[in-house]
Amino acid sequence: MSELIVEIDRHAFPARFETEAAPRTVAAFRDLLPYSERVIHVRWSGEACWIPLGDKDFGLPYENATSHPHPGQMILYPGGVSETEILLAYGPVAFASKAGPLAGNHFLTIIDKLDALAELGRGTLWTGAKPIRFHLT
């Protein structure tokens, strides 16, 4: 069941929150909704795009943390060794920064259209930033 829509460059992806596994991260992100930004391709982590959030402090602990999100999974890195960020995997990922391996809280999963997501991810690598918007259904 879709709880929200993730729109990237005019493409809509149904998604669900991982409320049981990451309740505090989901609650913090829900407080931002509707949320719009730009997503750019990662530098270190593989086939993923990210939203840099600088020194934003959500006050979150690690919960449901992973270094290897699957395609369609979004993680929120709460900051510390590197800047706070949201990462969206569209292919194989080993989440890292210039400081080394990281783990982020898996809080959201895109549940359909993963082929189109991969195409958009690769397009972001070659053509640059794309608008991204999150809103409840």
ROLOGU-246762 format. One record per residue: x, z, y negated of N, C-alpha, C in turn. Coordinates in steps of 0.02 Angstrom, whole numbers, plus 50000, padded with zeros to 5 digits. Example, Ala and Ser with C-alpha at 12.3 -4.5 7.8 and 13.67 -1.06 7.14 Angstrom:
// residues 2
506605039050284506155039050225506605039050165506425035450112506845035750053506455039449998
// end
This chain:
// residues 137
500425000050059500005000050000500445000049937500274995849890500644995349828500405000549778500865004249750500705009249698500885006749629501355002049627501574999449563501814992349572501914989049516502164982249515502834982349479503324978949508503964977749476503984970449458503994969049393504024962049369504734960549347505004955149375505674952849356505614945549336505764944049273505764937149249505104933649268504544936849256503864934149268503664933749341504054936649386503874936949457503654944149472503074944849504502804951549519502934953449591503194959549601503344962249667502964968749677502544969149729502204975449743502714980549770502614986849752503094992049772502734998649784503085003049818502825009749830503365014949813503135020749791503575026349779503735029749846504325032549851504545036449909504435043849892503805045749882503625052249856503825057949902503725057249967503895062650014504645063850017505035058450016505755059150024506115060849959505845058749902506175059849838505675061949784505325067549793504785069449747505005070449675505575073549664505795074849595506005068449559506335063949596506555057649567505945053349551505455053049596504845049349583504485052049522504435058649517504095061749459504455060049394505115060249394505505058649333505405051349314505395046849363505305039849347504585038349324504105041549356503395040649336503305042349263503665047449239503605049449169503825043949120504215039049144504445033549102503945027749098503465027549145503025021749152502515021249095502345015149075502655008849096503355008349065503815005349101504515005049081504744997849081505064995749027505334988949021506064989349000506464984949028507174984749013507434977849035508084977249038508394971249067508814973449127508834969249177509224970649237509804965649238510394968049257510994963849261511294964449331511714959749348512024959949414512564965349416512624968649474513134973849483513834970949481514314975349469515014973249468515374975049533515194980649564515584983349619515214983549686514564983649685514184985949743513934980649791513994974349776513754969149822513154965449794512644964449836512064960449817511514964949788511584966449724511124970949690511134969649616510614971949583510584971849510510484979049487510644980349424510594987149400510364987449328510114993449312509924995149243510385000849223510874999549179511305005049156510915009649109510975016149120510625021149079511095025749041511735024149042512215028049003512245035249022512175039648972512225046848984511535050248991511005046249003510335049249013510365054349069510115060249054510125065749104509415067249126509255065549187508595066949215508565074049244509135077449249509155084149277508985084149352509175078849387508985078149457509555079949504509375083049560509855083949614509855077649658510295077449706510245072149756509665073549802509265068449816508725068849865508625061849894508585061449958508515054949992509075050249971509675052949963510235049149936510525044449988510735038549964511055033550007511585029849968512075027450003512575022949975512455015749996511995014750043511865008150071511115006550071510815005650012510105003950010509974997150041509404996450073509204990150104508874985650051508824979050065508484974650017507794977149999507664977349934507024979649908507024987049890507534990749911507554997849894507884998849826507605003549788507885005349723508145012549727508725013549699509005020249696509145022149623509095028549610509275031149544509885035549554510435033649521511035037849522510975042449462510945049149474510805053749419511395055249373511955051849383512535052949340513025057749371513585058349338514115062849362514785059249359514985056249414515625052649417515585046249376515015043149375514895036949338514265037849295514085032749258513495033349215512855033249256512325035949227511665035849257511435028649262511115026949319510875020049327510335019549380509975014049377509495012149429509765005849460509785005649527510044999949563509504997149609509444990549611508964987049654509354982549701509334984049766509674980049816509254973849833509584968049837509244962049862509594959249924510144962249943510534960350002510974966250021511524964950058511964970450078512284973950018512284980650020512544984649965512964990449992513524991549960513924997649968514005000449898513555004749877513505007149809514155010549787514425008149730515065010749706515125009349632515635012549603515835011249534516595010549532516875009649474517605009249470517925015749491517535021249493517795027649516517765028449592517435023749626517395024049699516675024249724516575025949788515905025949818515445031049785514805029149781514285033449752513685033649799513235038249786512585038449821512055039649768511475036449778510925037249732510285038849769509795041449733509165043549762508705037549774508545036149837508075030749853507385033349837507075030349785506435032949761505875027749759506045021349769505555016049763505755010349810505245007049840505375001449884504904995649868505184989849857504794983649850504574981749920503924980549929503654979749997503474972650016503584967749972503414960849989503834956149945503894949949967504234944649930504984945749925505304948349979506024949649977506434943349972506184937649998506544931349989506574929449916506024930049881506014928549809506454933449770506464939749792506894944749760507624942749767507834940549826508524938449837508694932449793508234927849786508344921949743508434924149670508024928849647508094931349578508754935149570508944938949620509584942649617510174937949609510184932749652510724927849647510704924249579510104922849555510034919649489510304924049433510214930449440510484935149390511244934949389511544934049447512274933449450512514927349411512154921849418512374915549388512124914349317511544917049299511274915549233511204921449187511344927549211511334933249167510714937549172510654942149125510134947349125509434944349128508994947949161508294946149167507864952049144507284950649114506834956249097506544959349161506464965849160506144969549215505644974349185505064974849218504544979449194504224982749255504104989249248503774993149300503114995749272502574994849310501934997649288501504999149349501065004049342500625006049395500095000649408499865000349470499334995349486498664998049466
// end
